[in-house]
Amino acid sequence: MDNDVRQRFFIQESPVRGDVVRLSRSYASTIAQKPYPEAIKRLLGEMLTAASLLIGTVKIDGHLSIQLQSSDKDSLLNWAMAECDQAGVIRALASWKAETDEQVQAWENMTSANDAFAELGTFGQGVLFINIQPEGGEPYQGIVERSHDNLADCLAHYQKQSAQIPTLINLASDGLQAGGILVQLLPRRDDEEQEHVDNDLWPRLSVLTRTIKPEELTTLPTTELLYRLYNEEDVVLPEPVALTFGCTCSKEKCEQAIEQIGESEALEICAEQGGKLEMDCGFCGEIYRFNKEAVAEIFAE
């Protein structure tokens, strides 16, 4: 059962390509790291799916992340991010306010990813980023316009505006599983290809893709979903890519962070914490511990 996978597909003899993503165990492992409210669980599911879909559209060895940042101090969602690399390793994290009974109750009343997404504020408020980090290359950041009230339509709008590629994106998450589909109409390469293009194909696929129900995206195997949608088309399926939960944290990265803090401040933190400095990873829960000797050794090198 392909419960954690990205399945690429092509429509034969056409400029249409796409991907379907299904997340189950990898998504469950991600949201188990913190006591997220239900709406944030679902939003992170959509964000993980979206990152896993979008990295399939760029030819890089590296990782792609989606970040949501609230600009409203009264927002209950501070920020959220989800990341996928070319090897199919995913992770996500979010920060939210739940210090008062009213804030806790507000989260309990939210049931969907769109509820959490709305905490970014009204149109024009809140910022969405797509960050692309190639291995050994220059990073790229795109700013996504808050053009719609859900993540999928904002990302599809961004793809059409920035890359000039008509794009359909559907995302769904039920708090236990997540899934999505991305379909793109690529530019025709030449006049000869244009002559062989079925001009009714994209309108036809657009109508079919919009019929997908959220529960189909979260529960159906990718091949069955594609068959239900496009069984009258000549669909080509390359080998799928497995998706897994993972983290890039390490002791070395913590040492680099301590270097940035500075020796005197790092030793002061050690003294305040009973002779040790602890750094925990919000993504995976791993705890890295350094005593004052270990801290001093970092700066002795």
ABEGO torsion letter per residue (X at the ends): XBABBBBBBBBBGBABBBBBBBBBAAAAAAAAABBBBAAAAAAAAAAAAAAAAAAAABBBBEBBBBBBBBABAABABABBBBBBBAAGBBBBBBBBBAABAAAAAAAAABABAAAAAAAAEBBGBEBBBBBBBBBGBBBBBBBBBBABABAAAAAAAAAAAAAGBBBBBBBBBAGABBBBBBBBBBBBABAAAAAABBAAAAAAAAAAAAABBAAAAAABBAAAAAAAAAAABBBBBBBBBBBBBBBABBAAAAAAAAAAAEAAAAAAAAAAAGGBBBBBBAAAGBBBBBBAAAAAAAAAX
